Amino acid sequence: MSNIPNKRKSVIFPKGVKVSNDHFIGEAYLEMLVAHDNTFNCPIGNVTFEPGARNNWHKHPGGQILLVTGGKGYYQEESKPVQVLYEGDVVKILPDVKHWHGATPDNWFSHIAISTNVEKGTTEWLEPLTDEEYNTLK
C-alpha cells in the first residue's frame, strides 16, 4: 500500500515514471499500459500531473482520446477557451488539432491517453504554454 494519498496519484493505474521535461512544465508521470506495437497499433498510457504541471502545445497526426481518471485538469485547443476536466470526462481530439492538457494549479490530474491512427505519424511537440498564459486561466 502506498503512503501517497489518493489525490496525489491515479486511483486506478500506477503513477509510472517521471517524464522528460522537454515537453512538460512541472512534474508529470507516465505508465504505459499498452506499448506501441504492430498487433494492436494503439499505444495507451496513464499520465499523472502534479498540481500546475502541463504539457506543451502539440498535435497528433492520427488524433488522441483522453479518459479522465482522477483529479481536476485543463484541456485547451488553439484559439478556443480552456475546458475544465473532471473524473469521467472523455475528450476526443481530432487529428492535427493543436492543444495542451494538464493539471489545475491546486489539483493533481490523471488521464488515460489513447493514441489513435498512429500509422499517420508521431506527436509533433510545439512551444510551451507560458506561466503567464497558464496563470490567467479560470
N, CA, C and O of each residue as an XYZ file, in Angstrom:
552
protein
N       0.841     -1.189      0.000
C       0.000      0.000      0.000
C       0.880      1.245      0.000
O       1.840      1.336      0.766
N       0.560      2.171     -0.835
C       1.346      3.392     -0.956
C       1.018      4.353      0.176
O      -0.101      4.355      0.690
N       1.983      5.163      0.560
C       1.725      6.189      1.568
C       1.357      7.523      0.933
O       1.239      8.527      1.635
N       1.174      7.550     -0.390
C       0.767      8.761     -1.097
C      -0.760      8.816     -1.101
O      -1.399      7.870     -1.561
N      -1.359      9.895     -0.600
C      -2.820      9.989     -0.616
C      -3.359      9.840     -2.038
O      -2.697     10.218     -3.005
N      -4.571      9.284     -2.157
C      -5.175      9.033     -3.464
C      -5.244     10.272     -4.335
O      -5.157     10.157     -5.557
N      -5.397     11.447     -3.756
C      -5.477     12.658     -4.575
C      -4.158     12.959     -5.273
O      -4.105     13.828     -6.143
N      -3.099     12.256     -4.904
C      -1.782     12.519     -5.465
C      -1.334     11.453     -6.452
O      -0.176     11.463     -6.867
N      -2.196     10.551     -6.836
C      -1.823      9.525     -7.803
C      -3.081      9.034     -8.494
O      -4.194      9.313     -8.049
N      -2.903      8.318     -9.560
C      -4.047      7.695    -10.195
C      -4.627      6.695     -9.215
O      -3.886      5.966     -8.555
N      -5.913      6.658     -9.120
C      -6.537      5.710     -8.195
C      -6.784      4.361     -8.859
O      -7.246      3.428     -8.202
N      -6.485      4.244    -10.142
C      -6.749      3.004    -10.874
C      -5.449      2.342    -11.320
O      -5.265      1.146    -11.093
N      -4.560      3.080    -11.938
C      -3.334      2.546    -12.526
C      -2.108      3.122    -11.821
O      -2.200      4.163    -11.171
N      -0.963      2.453    -11.945
C       0.265      3.003    -11.356
C       0.593      4.379    -11.931
O       0.309      4.677    -13.091
N       1.197      5.204    -11.081
C       1.580      6.556    -11.491
C       2.647      6.530    -12.573
O       2.653      7.397    -13.447
N       3.538      5.569    -12.537
C       4.576      5.460    -13.554
C       5.835      6.218    -13.196
O       6.088      6.526    -12.031
N       6.617      6.512    -14.215
C       7.902      7.171    -14.030
C       7.822      8.616    -14.511
O       7.022      8.953    -15.383
N       8.665      9.459    -13.925
C       8.699     10.869    -14.287
C       9.054     11.008    -15.766
O       9.969     10.349    -16.259
N       8.324     11.866    -16.464
C       8.598     12.089    -17.882
C       9.615     13.209    -18.044
O       9.822     14.014    -17.136
N      10.235     13.247    -19.195
C      11.219     14.276    -19.519
C      10.560     15.652    -19.503
O       9.412     15.809    -19.920
N      11.286     16.623    -19.027
C      10.762     17.990    -19.016
C      10.919     18.686    -20.357
O      10.637     19.880    -20.465
N      11.364     17.963    -21.384
C      11.481     18.567    -22.710
C      10.136     19.024    -23.253
O      10.062     20.010    -23.987
N       9.068     18.309    -22.895
C       7.747     18.614    -23.440
C       6.718     18.912    -22.354
O       5.524     19.007    -22.636
N       7.179     19.059    -21.117
C       6.293     19.298    -19.980
C       6.842     20.420    -19.117
O       8.052     20.632    -19.045
N       5.937     21.135    -18.464
C       6.293     22.099    -17.437
C       5.773     21.509    -16.132
O       4.607     21.125    -16.046
N       6.622     21.436    -15.125
C       6.242     20.813    -13.868
C       6.499     19.313    -13.928
O       7.101     18.808    -14.875
N       6.035     18.616    -12.907
C       6.292     17.177    -12.791
C       5.103     16.371    -13.305
O       3.967     16.573    -12.875
N       5.378     15.462    -14.224
C       4.354     14.565    -14.771
C       4.944     13.168    -14.854
O       6.162     12.999    -14.922
N       4.084     12.181    -14.849
C       4.493     10.774    -14.802
C       3.728      9.983    -15.858
O       2.595     10.317    -16.206
N       4.367      8.934    -16.359
C       3.757      8.105    -17.408
C       3.926      6.629    -17.078
O       5.023      6.175    -16.753
N       2.844      5.899    -17.165
C       2.854      4.437    -17.082
C       2.212      3.924    -18.370
O       1.006      4.066    -18.570
N       3.027      3.329    -19.239
C       2.467      2.773    -20.475
C       1.678      1.509    -20.126
O       2.209      0.580    -19.517
N       0.418      1.492    -20.517
C      -0.454      0.345    -20.263
C      -0.460     -0.601    -21.451
O      -0.539     -1.819    -21.286
N      -0.377     -0.034    -22.648
C      -0.251     -0.815    -23.887
C       0.845     -0.134    -24.709
O       0.680      1.001    -25.155
N       1.947     -0.825    -24.903
C       3.052     -0.256    -25.678
C       2.696     -0.216    -27.160
O       1.823     -0.955    -27.616
N       3.374      0.647    -27.903
C       3.170      0.685    -29.350
C       3.712     -0.608    -29.944
O       4.852     -0.993    -29.684
N       2.891     -1.266    -30.737
C       3.319     -2.492    -31.422
C       2.539     -2.627    -32.716
O       1.642     -1.830    -32.991
N       2.871     -3.624    -33.506
C       2.209     -3.819    -34.794
C       0.966     -4.682    -34.699
O       0.260     -4.855    -35.693
N       0.680     -5.231    -33.516
C      -0.518     -6.053    -33.353
C      -1.731     -5.180    -33.067
O      -2.738     -5.244    -33.772
N      -1.618     -4.353    -32.009
C      -2.758     -3.515    -31.631
C      -2.655     -2.113    -32.221
O      -3.680     -1.473    -32.459
N      -1.446     -1.624    -32.460
C      -1.242     -0.331    -33.091
C      -2.022      0.788    -32.383
O      -2.589      1.671    -33.027
N      -2.037      0.730    -31.049
C      -2.824      1.694    -30.272
C      -2.182      1.893    -28.906
O      -2.655      1.322    -27.923
N      -1.117      2.688    -28.816
C      -0.483      2.920    -27.524
C      -1.438      3.598    -26.541
O      -2.176      4.517    -26.895
N      -1.400      3.116    -25.297
C      -2.265      3.655    -24.254
C      -1.411      3.880    -23.010
O      -0.716      2.973    -22.552
N      -1.468      5.087    -22.474
C      -0.683      5.395    -21.288
C      -1.490      6.104    -20.225
O      -2.411      6.864    -20.525
N      -1.133      5.846    -18.970
C      -1.696      6.588    -17.851
C      -0.754      7.758    -17.570
O       0.429      7.554    -17.295
N      -1.273      8.972    -17.639
C      -0.469     10.168    -17.403
C      -0.991     10.852    -16.142
O      -2.189     11.101    -16.004
N      -0.074     11.148    -15.228
C      -0.426     11.817    -13.975
C       0.378     13.100    -13.862
O       1.600     13.098    -14.014
N      -0.323     14.201    -13.592
C       0.286     15.522    -13.476
C       0.200     16.002    -12.030
O      -0.862     15.922    -11.413
N       1.309     16.501    -11.486
C       1.260     17.171    -10.196
C       0.557     18.514    -10.384
O       0.450     18.990    -11.514
N       0.071     19.143     -9.296
C      -0.576     20.452     -9.438
C       0.295     21.425    -10.228
O       1.493     21.557     -9.977
N      -0.333     22.103    -11.187
C       0.360     23.089    -12.018
C       1.132     22.519    -13.190
O       1.605     23.280    -14.034
N       1.275     21.205    -13.273
C       2.034     20.596    -14.380
C       1.164     20.510    -15.625
O      -0.056     20.365    -15.551
N       1.831     20.604    -16.774
C       1.108     20.550    -18.044
C       2.093     20.203    -19.145
O       3.308     20.314    -18.981
N       1.534     19.779    -20.277
C       2.413     19.513    -21.417
C       2.424     20.726    -22.350
O       1.584     21.620    -22.242
N       3.387     20.736    -23.258
C       3.480     21.792    -24.265
C       2.314     21.660    -25.246
O       1.639     20.632    -25.304
N       2.102     22.711    -26.000
C       1.207     22.615    -27.145
C       1.736     21.491    -28.033
O       2.947     21.317    -28.165
N       0.843     20.743    -28.631
C       1.266     19.654    -29.507
C       0.113     19.225    -30.404
O      -1.031     19.639    -30.216
N       0.438     18.384    -31.384
C      -0.550     17.831    -32.330
C      -0.277     16.348    -32.498
O       0.861     15.892    -32.390
N      -1.339     15.606    -32.764
C      -1.228     14.180    -33.080
C      -1.766     13.982    -34.496
O      -2.942     14.253    -34.736
N      -0.952     13.521    -35.435
C      -1.421     13.334    -36.811
C      -2.619     12.384    -36.916
O      -3.440     12.504    -37.825
N      -2.707     11.443    -35.977
C      -3.814     10.486    -36.005
C      -4.888     10.733    -34.969
O      -5.833      9.951    -34.862
N      -4.763     11.808    -34.200
C      -5.734     12.114    -33.156
C      -5.370     11.470    -31.828
O      -4.382     10.746    -31.716
N      -6.195     11.752    -30.823
C      -5.966     11.237    -29.479
C      -7.286     11.232    -28.721
O      -8.173     12.042    -28.990
N      -7.405     10.312    -27.776
C      -8.556     10.269    -26.873
C      -8.018     10.308    -25.451
O      -7.087      9.576    -25.115
N      -8.611     11.170    -24.606
C      -8.263     11.245    -23.190
C      -9.448     10.763    -22.359
O     -10.580     11.198    -22.573
N      -9.187      9.865    -21.413
C     -10.195      9.390    -20.469
C      -9.744      9.836    -19.085
O      -8.763      9.310    -18.560
N     -10.436     10.786    -18.491
C     -10.014     11.345    -17.210
C     -10.353     10.369    -16.089
O     -11.501      9.955    -15.928
N      -9.318     10.007    -15.312
C      -9.499      9.016    -14.245
C      -9.418      9.616    -12.845
O      -9.798      8.951    -11.881
N      -8.938     10.845    -12.703
C      -8.864     11.428    -11.373
C      -8.419     12.867    -11.384
O      -7.776     13.333    -12.325
N      -8.770     13.564    -10.323
C      -8.322     14.938    -10.145
C      -9.113     15.943    -10.949
O     -10.258     15.706    -11.333
N      -8.469     17.079    -11.194
C      -9.083     18.191    -11.933
C      -8.022     18.754    -12.864
O      -6.909     19.063    -12.436
N      -8.371     18.885    -14.135
C      -7.386     19.342    -15.104
C      -7.955     20.301    -16.118
O      -9.131     20.663    -16.091
N      -7.072     20.699    -17.015
C      -7.421     21.595    -18.113
C      -7.139     20.908    -19.445
O      -6.234     20.083    -19.569
N      -7.947     21.279    -20.433
C      -7.697     20.913    -21.832
C      -8.020     22.148    -22.657
O      -9.039     22.804    -22.439
N      -7.138     22.464    -23.615
C      -7.402     23.621    -24.459
C      -6.900     23.385    -25.866
O      -5.789     22.899    -26.077
N      -7.747     23.742    -26.833
C      -7.358     23.751    -28.235
C      -7.004     25.186    -28.606
O      -7.536     26.134    -28.029
N      -6.109     25.336    -29.566
C      -5.684     26.659    -30.004
C      -6.889     27.506    -30.398
O      -7.783     27.042    -31.105
N      -6.901     28.749    -29.933
C      -7.934     29.750    -30.249
C      -9.297     29.413    -29.657
O     -10.306     29.973    -30.086
N      -9.347     28.506    -28.677
C     -10.609     28.171    -28.014
C     -10.440     28.336    -26.511
O      -9.320     28.296    -26.001
N     -11.560     28.525    -25.793
C     -11.442     28.652    -24.334
C     -11.001     27.337    -23.692
O     -11.230     26.257    -24.237
N     -10.371     27.447    -22.535
C      -9.945     26.264    -21.803
C     -11.177     25.512    -21.284
O     -12.191     26.123    -20.948
N     -11.077     24.194    -21.225
C     -12.128     23.355    -20.639
C     -11.589     22.769    -19.341
O     -10.446     22.314    -19.292
N     -12.402     22.777    -18.293
C     -12.033     22.146    -17.036
C     -12.503     20.695    -17.098
O     -13.649     20.414    -17.446
N     -11.597     19.780    -16.754
C     -11.884     18.349    -16.841
C     -11.949     17.721    -15.460
O     -11.199     18.084    -14.554
N     -12.875     16.758    -15.319
C     -13.075     16.026    -14.075
C     -13.119     14.533    -14.369
O     -13.316     14.119    -15.511
N     -12.934     13.735    -13.329
C     -13.007     12.281    -13.437
C     -14.254     11.877    -14.222
O     -15.353     12.357    -13.940
N     -14.082     10.998    -15.203
C     -15.193     10.520    -16.027
C     -15.340     11.256    -17.346
O     -16.063     10.788    -18.225
N     -14.676     12.397    -17.515
C     -14.761     13.129    -18.785
C     -13.981     12.393    -19.874
O     -12.979     11.731    -19.603
N     -14.456     12.524    -21.098
C     -13.812     11.950    -22.276
C     -13.573     13.088    -23.267
O     -14.479     13.866    -23.566
N     -12.346     13.172    -23.769
C     -12.001     14.207    -24.746
C     -11.539     13.509    -26.015
O     -10.583     12.734    -25.989
N     -12.218     13.779    -27.128
C     -11.809     13.244    -28.431
C     -11.144     14.371    -29.206
O     -11.776     15.374    -29.537
N      -9.850     14.190    -29.491
C      -9.058     15.224    -30.142
C      -8.835     14.821    -31.598
O      -8.213     13.797    -31.879
N      -9.338     15.617    -32.501
C      -9.221     15.309    -33.921
C      -7.774     15.379    -34.390
O      -6.962     16.066    -33.770
N      -7.435     14.688    -35.465
C      -6.069     14.733    -35.998
C      -5.614     16.167    -36.279
O      -6.376     17.004    -36.763
N      -4.339     16.416    -35.953
C      -3.655     17.682    -36.234
C      -4.244     18.909    -35.544
O      -3.995     20.035    -35.975
N      -5.021     18.709    -34.479
C      -5.536     19.841    -33.701
C      -4.496     20.215    -32.651
O      -4.097     19.383    -31.835
N      -4.063     21.466    -32.678
C      -3.079     21.954    -31.710
C      -3.767     22.120    -30.358
O      -4.800     22.781    -30.251
N      -3.170     21.499    -29.311
C      -3.790     21.513    -27.990
C      -2.747     21.276    -26.898
O      -1.588     20.975    -27.183
N      -3.176     21.415    -25.655
C      -2.369     21.044    -24.491
C      -3.327     20.561    -23.403
O      -4.530     20.813    -23.472
N      -2.792     19.867    -22.402
C      -3.589     19.439    -21.261
C      -2.696     19.291    -20.044
O      -1.488     19.088    -20.164
N      -3.305     19.396    -18.868
C      -2.544     19.278    -17.634
C      -3.408     19.554    -16.427
O      -4.625     19.700    -16.537
N      -2.766     19.623    -15.270
C      -3.452     19.823    -14.000
C      -3.812     21.294    -13.789
O      -3.208     22.187    -14.385
N      -4.792     21.526    -12.940
C      -5.066     22.879    -12.477
C      -3.997     23.237    -11.434
O      -3.266     22.354    -10.985
N      -3.892     24.502    -11.046
C      -2.817     24.890    -10.128
C      -2.832     24.176     -8.771
O      -1.774     23.970     -8.175
N      -4.000     23.803     -8.283
C      -4.116     23.246     -6.935
C      -4.523     21.779     -6.882
O      -4.827     21.266     -5.804
N      -4.536     21.092     -8.027
C      -5.020     19.715     -8.052
C      -4.126     18.802     -8.871
O      -3.569     19.204     -9.893
N      -4.000     17.574     -8.410
C      -3.398     16.525     -9.227
C      -4.392     16.174    -10.320
O      -5.588     16.428    -10.175
N      -3.918     15.598    -11.399
C      -4.777     15.264    -12.539
C      -4.226     14.016    -13.207
O      -3.021     13.897    -13.430
N      -5.115     13.089    -13.522
C      -4.681     11.851    -14.165
C      -5.645     11.494    -15.287
O      -6.861     11.619    -15.143
N      -5.080     11.046    -16.414
C      -5.919     10.599    -17.519
C      -5.240      9.465    -18.277
O      -4.020      9.302    -18.238
N      -6.052      8.705    -18.952
C      -5.561      7.693    -19.887
C      -5.470      8.378    -21.238
O      -6.442      8.974    -21.703
N      -4.302      8.298    -21.874
C      -4.092      8.876    -23.201
C      -4.031      7.738    -24.210
O      -3.172      6.860    -24.125
N      -4.950      7.767    -25.162
C      -5.018      6.744    -26.201
C      -4.595      7.383    -27.520
O      -5.240      8.313    -28.003
N      -3.526      6.887    -28.085
C      -3.061      7.384    -29.385
C      -3.780      6.610    -30.477
O      -3.727      5.381    -30.512
N      -4.447      7.325    -31.360
C      -5.237      6.691    -32.420
C      -4.552      6.893    -33.773
O      -3.836      7.871    -33.989
N      -4.792      5.951    -34.665
C      -4.270      6.046    -36.036
C      -2.780      6.378    -36.058
O      -2.347      7.240    -36.823
N      -1.991      5.696    -35.218
C      -0.576      6.044    -35.074
C       0.240      5.821    -36.340
O       1.355      6.328    -36.451
N      -0.296      5.074    -37.288
C       0.417      4.892    -38.555
C       0.564      6.204    -39.319
O       1.359      6.296    -40.254
N      -0.214      7.232    -38.915
C      -0.139      8.541    -39.584
C       1.025      9.391    -39.093
O       1.306     10.439    -39.674
N       1.709      8.958    -38.029
C       2.873      9.697    -37.554
C       2.890      9.888    -36.056
O       1.948      9.528    -35.349
N       3.991     10.468    -35.584
C       4.180     10.669    -34.145
C       3.770     12.078    -33.725
O       3.535     12.954    -34.557
N       3.693     12.263    -32.431
C       3.322     13.551    -31.853
C       4.281     14.644    -32.319
O       5.497     14.455    -32.331
N       3.721     15.775    -32.699
C       4.527     16.948    -33.047
C       4.491     17.898    -31.853
O       3.479     18.550    -31.598
N       5.604     17.971    -31.124
C       5.692     18.834    -29.951
C       5.999     20.258    -30.382
O       6.841     20.494    -31.248
N       5.299     21.209    -29.760
C       5.419     22.620    -30.118
C       5.855     23.428    -28.890
O       6.443     22.876    -27.960
N       5.572     24.713    -28.888
C       6.023     25.602    -27.824
C       5.283     25.336    -26.510
O       4.170     24.811    -26.511
N       5.914     25.706    -25.391
C       5.242     25.561    -24.099
C       4.113     26.574    -23.937
O       4.123     27.639    -24.554
N       3.154     26.230    -23.110
C       2.164     27.190    -22.628
C       2.873     27.958    -21.521
O       3.278     27.360    -20.524
N       3.028     29.251    -21.673
C       3.821     30.013    -20.709
C       3.115     30.096    -19.355
O       1.903     29.903    -19.258
N       3.894     30.384    -18.319
C       3.323     30.585    -16.989
C       2.311     31.724    -17.027
O       1.259     31.646    -16.393
N       2.626     32.768    -17.762
C       1.714     33.919    -17.861
C       0.357     33.480    -18.443
O      -0.690     33.845    -17.907
N       0.371     32.706    -19.527
C      -0.869     32.214    -20.125
C      -1.615     31.288    -19.159
O      -2.826     31.407    -18.973
N      -0.868     30.367    -18.551
C      -1.467     29.386    -17.647
C      -2.100     30.064    -16.425
O      -3.197     29.697    -16.006
N      -1.409     31.044    -15.865
C      -1.883     31.692    -14.633
C      -3.119     32.576    -14.852
O      -3.750     32.995    -13.882
N      -3.472     32.864    -16.107
C      -4.683     33.661    -16.364
C      -5.902     32.783    -16.611
O      -7.001     33.307    -16.788
N      -5.737     31.449    -16.627
C      -6.862     30.551    -16.892
C      -7.809     30.529    -15.705
O      -7.392     30.671    -14.555
N      -9.056     30.354    -15.995
C     -10.077     30.258    -14.947
C     -10.914     29.020    -15.179
O     -11.835     28.744    -14.411
